[in-house]
Amino acid sequence: MTGFLRGLTSDQQVGLLFLVVFGLLALVTVAGVLLSLRERRAHGDDAALAQRRHDNANLLRVSWIMAVVFWIGWVMGPGASLALFGSLSFFALREFISLSPTRRGDHRSLVLAFFVVLPVQYALVWNAQFNLFTVFIPVYVFLALPVVSALRDDPQRFLERNAKLQWGIMVCVYGLSHVPALMLLQFPRWLGNNAFLVFFLVLVVQTCMLVQHLTSRGRQRPVAPGISASFHWQSWGWGLLAGGLLGALLAGFTPFKPLPALAMALVACVAGSLGHLVMKAIKRDRGVTNWGGERRSVTGAVGLLDRVDALCFAAPVFFHSVRWTFGL
């Protein structure tokens, strides 16, 4: 299988991947619709089943949106992908900050976060300054923002306010910026398209999340029922298994051999699924069910951050694992 994929031309690999991704999404969507109709006929408008159908439909919608967005980014090239993810970071950070009240003393820090930190981080990615871009936010920005806030002479809830902003920058800017950074890595013995790495990451993480959700319907006891009713060790294990196996099957599109591809997929799935649980905990703390509020988010969608939260955690772990593996 791996030899067959490596023997294809780049255009043939792109076409095959297009058919696989959107073909599987179409099959899952049709199956989901048929299952929903069957349950509705058998059980009527039961509230629990209606909520489950809504959750399934939302997860499928997220999968379609993720696939379409990343395919557009691929077609448009690294520069456009960088701009795309920069925009996603901007709106995701806006959603994150909008759920917590800010004070006047935070305004300068917010301006720096949106209009200095974010563009500088993506500029470092564009110039392939990987050693600097990996420490720019967690070192320099994290030390500088509290200083800017302190100079505003507002000590009320100082630690909480700065921690919220730092965490938002870490997830929405630092985490997401590692996705387009994958497209700029230079592999010494692999001449494939780096966009395959982005699709590898997105597909295995989304597959893990989808399978974990679909296998959590039993009577298993949730690991953290106050945070998530659908996170069980058994369903989590099935999600990791599905994501890992898919990663091994996609090895021919990547610089990995099947076993390293399996390991890389598991690394991404573990980080993404646990990160999703962390973001659910933050939502519970804020008293919301999705990042955009109950109806519409500040971006016009219903929770942009809900669509990319797992990726925000998986991307940096996957990126640095790839760099460490190949000594880049």
BELNORRA-V888355 format. One line per field, one symbol per residue. ss: DSSP state (2 for helix, 1 for strand, 0 for the rest). phi: phi as a letter, one per 20 degrees, with the letter a starting at -180 (. if undefined). psi: psi as a letter, one per 40 degrees, with the letter a starting at -180 (. if undefined). Layout:
# BELNORRA-V888355
ss: ???
phi: ???
psi: ???
This chain:
# BELNORRA-V888355
ss: 0222222002222222222222222222222222222222222000222222222222222222222222222222022222222222222222222200000222222222222222222222220002222222222222222222220000000222222222222222222222222222000000000022222222222222222222000000000000000000222222222222222220222000022222222222222222222222222222000000000000000002222222222222222222222200
phi: .ffffffffffffffffgffffffffffffffffffffffffcmegfffffffffffffffffffgffffffffffngffffffffffffffffffffecfddffeffffffffdcffffgffffgeleffeffdgffdfffeefffffffelceflgfffffffffffffedffffffffffdfdefccdfeffffffgfffffffgfffgffedefefeffcffdbedecfffffffffffffffffegfecfeegffffffffgffffffffffffffffffemcebfenfccefendemgffecffffefffffgffffffdme
psi: ddddddeiidddddddddddddddddddddddddddddddddeafhdddddddddddddddddddddddddddddeiddddddddddddddddddddeehiiideeddddddddedddddddddddefgddddeeddecdddddddddddeefgehfdddddddddddddddddddeeddddeeihhdfheiheddddddddddddddddddddefeafihidgdedheehidddddddddddddddddedeeieiiddddddddddddddddddddddddddddefidieeadciieeeiggddddedddddddddddddddddef.
